[in-house]
C-alpha cells in the first residue's frame, strides 16, 4: 500500500509540475500574442484552396460517374441493343423514333447530361439532346476519330470535344453487344457545361481569381474568372506530373502576387488549377519578427522545465538502453524491475517478456535447422545411391577391358570430383559456382557412359556465381531430366542449365527436350504432396527442401510446352555470399 501511495504521489507531482509549466507557458503566449494574431498563414490559405479544388474535383467526378452510369443504362436497353445490332440506326424511321424516345427517357432524368449520341458500324450518328435538338448525322467522322475506343473490354474515356467558342467534356465508350461482346459502335455522353460553370462559380471569386480545368494533353476543358494570368495556365499544367497529386506555390504575375494551386485526378484524366491573389497584412513582417523572439523565449522556458523533469525520468531509460545495447552483442539478459514509476515497471516487464520470446525463437530456429539438415542429408543419401556408383565403376571396368584408358581416367576423375563436391567439407551451403562444377562433373560422367545420347549446355551469369545455395540443388534436376526425359527416348537429346538474376530473384532453369514430366507428377509437386511409389525423389526432394528452408522466399514453376522446363526462383536477399 505504501509503494502504491509513493507511486501515486510521484505521478501526481510530475503531472502537476508538467501541467503547471505548460499552463504557464500557454498563458504567457496567449497574453502576448493576442494583439498580434495573424488570421491566415500562407500554408493554411493554400490548403483551404486545395480543399476547395478537391471539392470541385469530387463534384466533377460525380458528374463523370453519372455519365458513365447513364451510358451503361442505355447500353443495357434491349431496344437500343436491337437497333445497334442491325448496324444501321438510320435505316428505319419508325424504329429510329422509338430509339430516340428510349434514350430521351433516360436523358431527362439527369441534370448533368447535356447530350447523348450513338454511332453505328457505318459511321452514322444519332444525336439526342433536349426535345429541340434531336437530329441525325451521316458520315460524321466519329467512327474514325474515336476508333481506338472500340474495344470489346475497353474502359470508357473522358475526352475534350473542341468547339468554336468553348470546349466540352464528353464520356465515350464502345457500344458492345451483350450477347456477342463485339463492338457495335460508340456511345458518347456530353456533360452539361452550364452545370460545370454553376458548380465552379459557387467556389471562386470570378473578379479576382481564375480557374482552369485541363486534360493530360493540356487541352482546356473549362476556364473562368479573371484573364490576367490566362497565358500561364498551360505552363502550370506542364509543370505538374501524374506523380504530383497537388501543387501549391507563389507566383508574381502582372505586378501582383498569386497562389498557383493545382490538383490532379489520374483516374479521370484532368488537372484543376486556380490562381488566387495573396492578401498580406501590412504588419506581417513585424509580427513575424515578434513571433520569432516570442518562440525563442518560450523555447527557453520549455527547455528549462524539461531539463528539470528529464532528470527524474532519464535514469530508468538509460538503464533500459544499456541492456538493449547488450542485446546487440548477443547478451540476452533480463533487466531488474526496480523503479519508482509503475509505467517503467510495465516497460521493463515487457522488455523481459521480449527477451524470453527471443530466446524461445532462437531455440526453435536451432531445432528447425536441425530438421532441415536431416532432410538435406536424407536427400544427399538418396542421390548417392549405390547403383549410381556401381554403374559408374562398371563403366570404368568396361573401358579398362576395352583398353580405353583415356576415357576410364576421365570417368574416374569426374566421379571423384563429383563425390568430393558432394561432401564439400561438411558444408550445407555451397556457391553457385561450386554447384555448377558438380553438375559439369555429373554431365561428364553421363557423356562418357552414354556417348552421344545427349548434348548439354550451361549458362551462368557471373553476378550469380557468388550466391550460396543448399548443396545438391541443381544436380538432382539435371539427373531427373536425363533419367526420366532423355534416356527413355533413346534418341539424341538436349539438356540446358541456366542461372541468372531477375528483379531481385535468382532464377535457376533446367530444360530438356525429352518425354516431359507427367501431368499427375506436376500436380502433386505443385501441391507438395507425396508422390507415393513414383519415387521422383530428386525433383520432389529438391522442391520440398527449398520450400522448408526459404519458405515464402522460394517459388517454382514447371512447364511442359515443347520443352520440359523446371524454374526455381529464390529471393537474393535471403541468399548468402
C-alpha positions in Angstrom: 0.0 0.0 0.0 2.9 2.4 0.9 4.5 1.7 -2.5 1.3 2.5 -4.3 0.9 5.7 -2.3 4.5 6.7 -3.2 3.9 6.0 -6.9 0.7 8.0 -6.8 2.4 11.0 -5.0 5.3 10.9 -7.5 3.0 10.6 -10.5 0.9 13.4 -9.1 3.9 15.6 -8.6 5.3 15.0 -12.1 1.8 15.6 -13.7 1.2 18.7 -11.6 4.7 20.1 -12.4 4.3 19.4 -16.1 0.8 20.8 -16.2 1.8 24.0 -14.3 4.8 24.6 -16.6 2.7 24.0 -19.8 -0.2 26.1 -18.5 2.1 29.0 -17.5 3.8 28.9 -21.0 0.4 28.9 -22.7 -1.0 31.7 -20.6 2.1 33.9 -21.3 2.0 33.1 -25.0 -1.7 33.9 -25.4 -1.4 37.1 -23.4 1.4 38.4 -25.6 0.2 37.0 -28.9 -3.5 38.2 -28.6 -2.8 41.6 -30.1 -0.6 40.3 -32.9 -2.6 37.3 -34.1 -2.5 36.6 -37.8 -5.8 35.3 -39.1 -4.5 33.3 -42.0 -1.0 31.9 -42.7 0.1 31.2 -46.2 0.0 27.4 -45.7 -3.4 27.5 -44.2 -4.9 29.6 -47.0 -3.2 27.4 -49.6 -4.6 24.2 -48.0 -8.0 25.7 -47.8 -7.9 26.5 -51.5 -6.6 22.9 -52.2 -9.6 21.6 -50.3 -11.9 23.8 -52.5 -10.3 22.3 -55.6 -10.7 18.8 -54.1 -14.3 19.6 -53.6 -14.7 20.7 -57.2 -12.8 17.6 -58.3 -15.1 15.4 -56.3 -18.2 17.0 -57.8 -16.8 16.7 -61.4 -16.0 13.0 -60.6 -19.7 12.6 -59.6 -20.8 14.1 -62.9 -18.4 11.7 -64.8 -19.7 8.8 -62.8 -23.3 9.8 -63.5 -22.5 10.0 -67.2 -20.9 6.6 -67.0 -23.9 5.1 -65.3 -26.3 6.5 -67.8 -24.2 5.2 -70.7 -24.4 1.8 -69.1 -28.2 2.1 -68.8 -28.5 2.9 -72.5 -26.1 0.1 -73.4 -28.2 -2.4 -71.4 -31.5 -1.3 -73.0 -32.9 -4.1 -75.2 -34.4 -1.8 -77.8 -31.2 0.1 -78.2 -29.3 -3.2 -78.4 -31.6 -4.5 -81.2 -31.2 -1.3 -83.2 -27.4 -1.3 -82.9 -27.2 -5.0 -83.9 -28.7 -4.0 -87.3 -25.6 -1.9 -88.0 -27.8 0.9 -89.4 -29.6 3.1 -86.9 -30.9 5.4 -89.6 -32.5 2.8 -91.8 -36.0 2.6 -90.4 -37.5 6.0 -89.4 -40.1 4.4 -87.1 -37.5 2.4 -85.2 -35.3 5.5 -85.2 -38.1 7.4 -83.4 -38.5 4.6 -80.9 -34.8 4.5 -80.3 -34.7 8.3 -79.7 -37.6 8.1 -77.2 -35.9 5.3 -75.2 -32.7 7.4 -75.0 -34.5 10.6 -74.2 -36.4 8.9 -71.4 -33.1 8.2 -69.8 -31.7 11.6 -70.6 -34.5 13.6 -69.0 -33.7 12.2 -65.5 -30.1 13.5 -65.4 -29.3 17.1 -64.7 -25.6 16.6 -65.5 -26.0 15.3 -69.1 -26.4 17.8 -72.0 -26.4 15.4 -74.9 -26.1 11.7 -75.9 -25.1 10.4 -79.3 -24.7 7.0 -80.9 -22.6 5.9 -83.9 -23.3 2.7 -85.7 -21.0 0.5 -87.7 -21.5 2.6 -90.8 -20.3 5.8 -89.1 -23.8 7.3 -88.9 -24.5 9.3 -85.8 -27.8 9.8 -83.9 -27.7 12.8 -81.5 -30.2 13.3 -78.7 -30.2 16.4 -76.6 -33.2 18.3 -75.3 -36.5 17.9 -77.1 -35.5 20.5 -79.7 -32.1 19.1 -80.5 -32.8 15.5 -81.7 -31.1 15.0 -85.1 -29.0 12.7 -87.1 -25.6 13.0 -88.7 -24.4 10.7 -91.5 -20.7 10.4 -92.2 -19.7 12.4 -89.1 -16.2 11.0 -88.9 -16.6 10.0 -85.3 -16.1 6.3 -86.2 -12.6 7.2 -87.2 -11.8 9.8 -84.7 -12.6 7.5 -81.7 -11.9 4.2 -83.4 -9.2 3.5 -80.7 -12.1 3.2 -78.1 -13.8 0.3 -79.9 -12.5 -2.5 -77.8 -14.8 -5.2 -76.5 -13.5 -4.9 -73.0 -12.2 -1.3 -73.1 -12.9 1.2 -70.4 -14.8 4.5 -71.1 -12.7 7.6 -71.8 -13.2 11.2 -70.9 -12.2 13.3 -73.9 -12.3 17.0 -74.7 -14.5 17.9 -77.6 -13.3 21.2 -79.1 -15.9 23.7 -80.1 -15.9 27.1 -81.7 -16.2 29.2 -78.5 -15.7 26.6 -75.8 -14.7 23.0 -75.2 -16.9 20.4 -73.7 -16.2 17.3 -71.6 -17.5 14.0 -73.1 -17.5 10.4 -71.9 -17.2 8.0 -74.8 -17.2 4.2 -74.7 -17.5 1.3 -77.0 -21.1 0.1 -77.5 -20.8 -3.6 -77.1 -23.2 -6.4 -77.9 -24.4 -8.0 -74.7 -24.6 -11.4 -76.5 -21.6 -11.4 -78.7 -19.3 -9.0 -76.8 -18.4 -7.4 -80.1 -18.3 -3.6 -80.6 -21.4 -2.3 -82.5 -20.3 1.3 -82.5 -19.8 4.1 -80.0 -21.8 5.9 -77.4 -21.0 9.4 -76.2 -22.4 11.3 -73.2 -21.7 15.1 -73.1 -21.6 16.6 -69.6 -23.6 19.8 -69.3 -21.2 22.8 -69.4 -23.6 25.1 -67.6 -23.6 22.7 -64.6 -19.8 22.8 -64.5 -19.9 26.6 -64.7 -22.5 26.7 -61.9 -20.5 24.4 -59.7 -17.3 26.4 -60.1 -19.0 29.8 -59.8 -20.0 29.0 -56.3 -16.4 28.3 -55.3 -14.3 31.2 -56.6 -14.4 34.9 -57.0 -14.5 35.5 -60.8 -13.4 39.1 -60.4 -10.1 38.4 -58.7 -9.4 34.8 -59.4 -9.0 32.4 -62.3 -9.7 28.7 -62.5 -8.9 26.3 -65.4 -9.5 22.6 -65.9 -7.3 20.8 -68.4 -6.8 17.2 -69.5 -3.4 15.5 -69.5 -2.8 16.7 -73.1 -3.2 20.3 -71.7 -6.4 20.8 -73.6 -8.7 23.3 -71.8 -12.0 21.7 -70.6 -13.1 24.8 -68.7 -11.8 28.3 -68.0 -13.3 31.0 -65.9 -12.6 34.1 -63.9 -10.1 37.0 -64.5 -8.0 36.6 -67.6 -4.9 38.3 -66.1 -3.0 35.0 -65.9 -4.5 33.1 -68.7 -1.3 32.7 -70.6 0.4 30.9 -67.7 -2.2 28.2 -67.2 -0.8 25.8 -69.8 2.7 26.4 -68.4 1.5 25.5 -65.0 -0.2 22.3 -66.3 3.1 21.3 -67.9 4.9 21.7 -64.6 2.9 19.1 -62.7 3.1 15.4 -63.5 0.9 12.4 -62.6 3.1 11.7 -59.5 2.4 15.3 -58.2 -1.1 15.0 -56.9 -1.3 18.6 -55.8 0.6 21.9 -56.3 0.9 25.0 -54.1 3.3 27.7 -55.0 3.5 31.5 -55.2 3.8 33.4 -58.5 4.3 37.1 -59.4 2.0 38.0 -62.3 1.4 41.5 -63.7 2.7 43.1 -60.6 0.6 41.1 -58.2 1.3 38.0 -56.0 -0.8 35.0 -56.6 -1.2 31.5 -55.3 -1.0 28.9 -58.0 -2.8 25.9 -56.8 -3.5 22.6 -58.6 -4.8 19.1 -58.1 -4.6 16.1 -60.4 -7.1 13.3 -60.9 -5.2 10.5 -62.6 -8.3 8.3 -62.7 -10.4 10.7 -64.7 -7.5 12.3 -66.5 -7.8 16.0 -65.6 -6.0 18.8 -63.8 -7.6 21.7 -62.0 -5.6 24.9 -61.5 -6.6 28.0 -59.6 -5.0 31.5 -59.4 -6.0 33.4 -56.3 -4.4 36.7 -55.1 -2.4 36.8 -51.9 -3.6 39.4 -49.4 -0.9 40.4 -46.9 -1.3 42.2 -43.6 0.8 45.4 -43.5 2.2 44.4 -40.1 3.1 40.9 -41.1 6.9 41.5 -41.0 6.8 43.0 -37.6 4.5 40.2 -36.5 6.9 37.5 -37.8 9.9 39.1 -36.0 8.0 39.4 -32.8 6.8 35.7 -33.1 10.4 34.5 -33.6 11.5 36.3 -30.5 8.5 35.0 -28.6 9.1 31.4 -29.7 12.8 31.7 -28.6 11.7 32.8 -25.2 9.0 30.1 -25.0 11.6 27.5 -26.1 14.0 28.6 -23.4 11.2 28.2 -20.8 10.3 24.8 -22.1 13.9 23.7 -22.1 14.4 24.8 -18.5 11.2 23.0 -17.4 12.1 19.9 -19.5 15.6 19.7 -18.1 14.3 19.7 -14.5 11.7 17.0 -15.3 14.1 14.9 -17.5 16.5 14.4 -14.6 13.7 12.4 -12.9 12.9 10.3 -15.9 16.1 9.5 -17.8 17.8 7.1 -15.3 15.4 4.2 -16.0 15.5 4.9 -19.7 19.4 4.9 -19.7 19.2 1.6 -17.8 17.0 0.1 -20.4 19.2 1.4 -23.3 22.2 -0.2 -21.6 20.5 -3.6 -21.6 19.4 -3.2 -25.2 23.0 -2.4 -26.2 24.0 -5.7 -24.7 21.4 -7.4 -26.9 23.3 -6.1 -29.9 26.4 -8.0 -28.6 24.3 -11.2 -28.2 23.8 -10.9 -24.4 20.1 -11.6 -23.7 19.8 -10.5 -20.1 16.7 -9.6 -18.2 16.5 -6.2 -16.5 15.7 -5.8 -12.8 12.3 -4.2 -12.5 13.3 -1.8 -9.8 11.9 1.7 -10.4 9.6 4.1 -8.7 7.2 4.6 -11.6 4.7 1.9 -12.5 4.9 2.9 -16.2 8.6 2.0 -16.2 7.9 -1.3 -14.4 5.4 -2.2 -17.2 8.0 -1.2 -19.8 10.7 -3.4 -18.1 8.3 -6.3 -17.7 7.5 -6.0 -21.5 11.2 -6.0 -22.3 11.8 -9.1 -20.2 9.0 -10.9 -21.9 10.6 -9.9 -25.2 13.9 -11.4 -24.1 12.2 -14.6 -23.2 10.4 -14.7 -26.6 13.6 -14.1 -28.5 15.3 -16.9 -26.6 12.4 -19.2 -27.4 12.5 -18.3 -31.1 16.3 -18.8 -31.2 15.8 -22.3 -29.7 13.0 -23.0 -32.3 15.3 -21.8 -35.1 18.0 -24.2 -33.9 15.6 -27.1 -33.8 14.3 -26.1 -37.2 17.8 -26.0 -38.7 18.3 -29.5 -37.3 15.2 -30.7 -39.1 16.4 -29.0 -42.3 19.8 -30.7 -42.0 18.1 -34.1 -41.5 16.0 -33.6 -44.7 19.1 -32.4 -46.6 21.2 -35.3 -45.5 18.4 -37.7 -46.4 18.3 -36.2 -49.8 22.1 -36.5 -50.2 21.8 -40.1 -49.3 19.1 -40.6 -51.9 21.4 -39.0 -54.5 24.4 -41.1 -53.6 22.6 -44.4 -54.1 24.8 -47.4 -54.6 23.5 -48.2 -58.0 24.9 -44.9 -59.4 28.4 -45.7 -58.0 28.1 -49.3 -59.2 27.1 -48.3 -62.7 30.0 -45.8 -62.9 32.5 -48.4 -61.7 31.1 -50.9 -64.1 31.7 -48.5 -66.9 35.3 -48.0 -65.7 35.8 -51.7 -65.8 34.4 -52.0 -69.3 36.5 -49.1 -70.5 39.6 -50.6 -69.0 38.9 -54.0 -70.6 38.5 -52.4 -73.9 41.8 -50.6 -73.5 40.2 -47.1 -73.5 42.3 -45.9 -70.6 41.8 -42.2 -71.5 38.0 -42.3 -71.0 38.4 -44.6 -68.0 40.7 -42.0 -66.4 38.3 -39.2 -67.4 35.4 -41.1 -65.8 37.3 -41.8 -62.6 38.4 -38.1 -62.4 34.8 -36.9 -63.0 33.4 -39.4 -60.5 36.0 -38.4 -57.8 35.3 -34.7 -58.4 31.6 -35.2 -58.2 31.7 -37.1 -54.9 34.3 -34.7 -53.5 32.0 -31.7 -54.1 29.1 -33.7 -52.7 30.9 -34.0 -49.4 32.1 -30.3 -49.7 33.9 -30.4 -46.3 30.7 -31.0 -44.5 29.3 -27.6 -45.5 25.5 -27.4 -46.0 25.6 -24.5 -48.5 27.9 -24.1 -51.4 28.3 -21.3 -54.1 26.5 -21.5 -57.4 30.0 -21.8 -59.0 30.7 -25.0 -57.0 27.2 -26.4 -57.7 27.7 -25.8 -61.4 31.1 -27.6 -61.4 29.4 -30.5 -59.6 26.8 -30.5 -62.4 29.5 -30.4 -65.0 31.2 -33.4 -63.4 27.9 -35.3 -63.4 27.4 -34.4 -67.1 30.9 -35.7 -67.9 30.1 -39.0 -66.3 26.9 -39.3 -68.3 28.7 -38.3 -71.5 31.4 -41.0 -71.0 28.8 -43.7 -70.1 26.3 -42.9 -72.8 28.3 -41.3 -75.5 26.3 -39.0 -77.9 22.9 -39.8 -76.4 22.6 -36.1 -75.4 24.2 -32.7 -75.6 24.3 -30.3 -72.7 24.8 -26.6 -72.2 25.4 -24.5 -69.1 24.9 -20.7 -68.9 25.6 -18.8 -65.7 25.7 -15.1 -65.2 28.9 -14.0 -63.5 26.9 -12.0 -60.9 25.2 -15.2 -59.7 28.3 -17.3 -59.0 28.8 -15.7 -55.6 25.4 -16.7 -54.2 25.3 -19.7 -51.9 22.5 -22.3 -52.1 21.9 -25.6 -50.4 24.2 -28.3 -51.7 22.8 -30.6 -54.4 20.1 -28.2 -55.6 20.7 -28.2 -59.4 22.3 -31.7 -59.9 19.1 -33.6 -59.0 17.1 -31.6 -61.5 19.7 -32.5 -64.2 19.5 -36.2 -63.2 15.7 -36.1 -63.4 15.9 -34.6 -66.9 18.3 -37.3 -68.1 16.8 -40.3 -66.4 13.1 -39.5 -67.0 13.3 -37.3 -70.1 16.2 -38.1 -72.4 17.2 -41.7 -71.6 13.7 -43.3 -72.2 13.6 -41.7 -75.7 16.8 -43.5 -76.8 17.4 -40.6 -79.3 19.7 -37.7 -79.2 18.6 -35.3 -76.5 19.5 -31.8 -75.2 19.8 -30.6 -71.6 20.4 -26.9 -70.7 21.1 -25.3 -67.3 20.7 -21.5 -67.0 21.3 -19.4 -63.9 20.6 -15.7 -63.9 19.3 -12.8 -61.7 15.9 -11.2 -62.5 14.2 -8.5 -60.5 15.8 -9.4 -57.2 15.4 -13.1 -57.7 17.9 -15.9 -58.5 16.3 -17.8 -61.4 17.5 -21.4 -62.0 16.3 -23.1 -65.1 16.8 -26.7 -66.2 15.2 -27.6 -69.6 15.3 -30.7 -71.8 13.7 -32.0 -75.0 12.8 -35.4 -73.5 9.4 -37.0 -72.7 8.3 -34.3 -70.4 7.0 -34.6 -66.8 3.6 -36.3 -66.5 0.7 -34.1 -65.5 -0.1 -36.1 -62.4 3.5 -35.6 -61.2 3.3 -31.9 -61.9 0.1 -31.6 -60.0 1.5 -33.5 -57.0 4.6 -31.3 -57.0 2.6 -28.1 -57.2 0.5 -29.2 -54.2 3.7 -30.5 -52.4 2.0 -33.9 -52.0 3.9 -37.2 -51.6 4.5 -38.8 -54.9 4.0 -42.3 -53.5 5.6 -45.1 -55.3 6.7 -43.0 -58.2 9.8 -42.2 -56.3 10.5 -38.8 -58.0 12.9 -38.1 -55.1 15.3 -35.9 -57.0 12.8 -33.3 -58.2 10.4 -33.6 -55.3 13.1 -33.7 -52.6 14.8 -30.6 -54.0 11.5 -28.6 -54.1 10.5 -29.7 -50.6 13.9 -28.9 -49.2 14.0 -25.4 -50.7 10.4 -24.7 -49.5 11.4 -25.8 -46.0 14.5 -23.6 -45.9 13.3 -20.4 -47.7 9.5 -20.6 -47.1 7.9 -17.6 -49.0 11.2 -16.5 -50.5 11.1 -19.6 -52.8 8.8 -20.4 -55.6 8.9 -22.8 -58.6 7.2 -23.4 -61.9 7.1 -26.5 -64.2 6.3 -26.1 -67.9 5.6 -28.9 -70.5 5.2 -26.8 -73.7 7.6 -28.1 -76.3 10.5 -28.4 -73.9 10.3 -29.6 -70.4 11.3 -26.7 -68.1 11.8 -26.5 -64.3 12.1 -23.0 -63.0 13.3 -22.2 -59.4 13.1 -18.7 -58.0 14.9 -17.6 -54.8 14.9 -14.1 -53.4 18.5 -12.9 -53.5 18.2 -11.1 -50.2 18.0 -14.4 -48.3 21.0 -16.0 -50.1 24.4 -15.9 -48.6 27.5 -14.9 -50.4 
